[in-house]
Amino acid sequence: MKVTPGIIRYEFIGAQAVVAQSLNKDYMGLGGLVVGETKNTLQLQNGGRTRSIIKDAATFDFTFNDGTVVEVDGKLLVGRSEDRLKKTVKRLW
C-alpha cells in the first residue's frame, strides 16, 4: 500500500488500530480490530469487548491487511466515512 495524504479516504473497518497518543490517558495503548465507525468515534474490539474511542482526542496507529502501519491524527478522521471521500487534504509532509 502506498501511503499518501489520501490515507484518510481509506476504509478503516477491518484494520487493527492502537491508540498511540491521546488527551485521555485511559485510552493510551488501547487497541483492537476496528468494527465500527461513527462521525466522532471508532469502535475497537479486543477480547470480546468493544470500546468507543473519540477520534478528535487521539492519534491512531493503523495496521492494514498487507502489513502497512500508518499513524493518523484522529482530527483528520472526524466525520462520516462517506463524507471523508469528498474532503480535500493539504499535503502533510
C-alpha positions, 0 to 999 in steps of 0.5 A: 500500500502506498501511503499518501495524504489520501490515507484518510479516504481509506476504509478503516473497518477491518484494520487493527488500530492502537491508540498511540497518543491521546488527551485521555490517558485511559485510552493510551495503548488501547487497541483492537480490530476496528468494527465500527465507525461513527462521525466522532468515534471508532469502535475497537474490539479486543477480547470480546469487548468493544470500546468507543474511542473519540477520534478528535482526542487521539492519534491512531496507529493503523495496521492494514491487511498487507502489513502497512502501519500508518499513524493518523491524527484522529482530527483528520478522521472526524466525520462520516466515512462517506463524507471523508471521500469528498474532503480535500487534504493539504499535503502533510509532509 
